[in-house]
């Protein structure tokens, strides 16, 4: 089971037809780690409640399989991104662009997804990258 979460800021002036306060941009935090194992994630998705992007009108989407520490599988991470983004689009509309963020294992996911699955992320902000 993958825990999914997305939040659209309700307090901003409506700038699109797709949600009150949404500026049309989607940010996607990727969690770090890369531990072996077969785990389904857990229900402690706090990354979608990040104050800074929400206060700027960004929508924030996240799935527990986008934390590499829950299974260390970039293919599953990419598929999770694709499925959750599809669901997000059905509910809120197509974002103008989707920005990935995260360090360590989160940086690995961003780089591998951009390379192997073009179009899922429009921009990435990897940090603490592996060599």
N, C-alpha and C positions, 0 to 999 in steps of 0.2 A: 504494500500500500504506500502510496506517495501522498504526503500531506501537501496540500496546495493552499496558497494564500495570495490574494491580491487586494490592494487597497487603493482607492481613488480619493484624493483629498476633497472633503465636502466643503471646506471653508473658503475656497478661492472663487473668484469671479468665473463664471462659465465662459470658456473660450472656444469650445467645440460643441457639437451636438451629442457627444458621447458620454457625458457625465459632468455633474456639477463640480466646478473647480479644477477639472482636468485640463492641463495645458496641451494635451495631445502627445505628450512624450512619455515613454515607458522606461523605467530603470529596473535592472535585474541583478540583484546581489547574488554572487556565487560564493558558497562557503568553502573553506579550505580543508586541509587534511588529505590523506590518501591511504586510509587503513584498509587492509584486506578484511574480507568477511562478507556475510550475506545478511544485511540488515535492511529493514524497510524504512528507516528514518524514525522520527519521533514527532510528537505534536508540540514542539517548542519552537515554532516558527516565529522568531522575533524580528528577522531582517525586514519583513514587509512593513513593519511599523516604525521604520526609521523616520525621525522627525524632519530632518533637513530636506530630503527630496519631496516629501508630502507637503511641507510648508511652501515649497516653490511650485506646487501644482503638478508635479510628476506623479504618475501612477507607479506603484511598486508591485512587482509580481515575483513569486518565489515558490519553489517546490523543494521538499526535503531531499530529493534525488539530485538537486543542484548543489549539494554539499558533498564534495568528493569524499569526505571522511565517512559517508554512509555506505560506501561500496566501491569507490575508486574505479568507476567505469565511465569514460567520457562519452561512449555511445548512448548509455542510459541517460546521462546528463543532457545530451543533445535532444533525445527523444522527449524527455520531460519538458524541456524548454519549448519544443515544437507543440506538444499537446496542450500545455498550459497557455501558451501564447494564442493558440487557436481558440481556446475557450474564452480567453480575455477578449479577443477580437469579436467573438459572437456576442459578448455582453456589452462591451464598451465601444467597439469600432476599431478600425485600423490605426495604430499609433503612427505618428509622423516618423519616428525612429525609436529604436530600442537600444539602450546603452547597458552593456554588461559592466559589472564592477566586482572586485574581490582580489584577494591576494593568495599566494602560495598555490594550493590546489585549486582555488578559485581563478587564479591567473591561468593555470594549465587548461581549465575547462574553456575559458574565453578564447584562448589561442587555438585550441583544437576545434572548437565549434566554428569559429570564423573561417578556419582553413578547410574543414571538411564539410561544412553545412552552410554555404553562403546564403545570406538573406535572413537568417534567424536573428543575428545581431547586426546592427548598423554601425556601432562604435563599441570599443572596449577600453577599459581603464584598468589593466592588470597591474598588480603591485606584488612585491616580494617574489619576483619570478624565478623559476629554476633556470639553470644554465642550459 
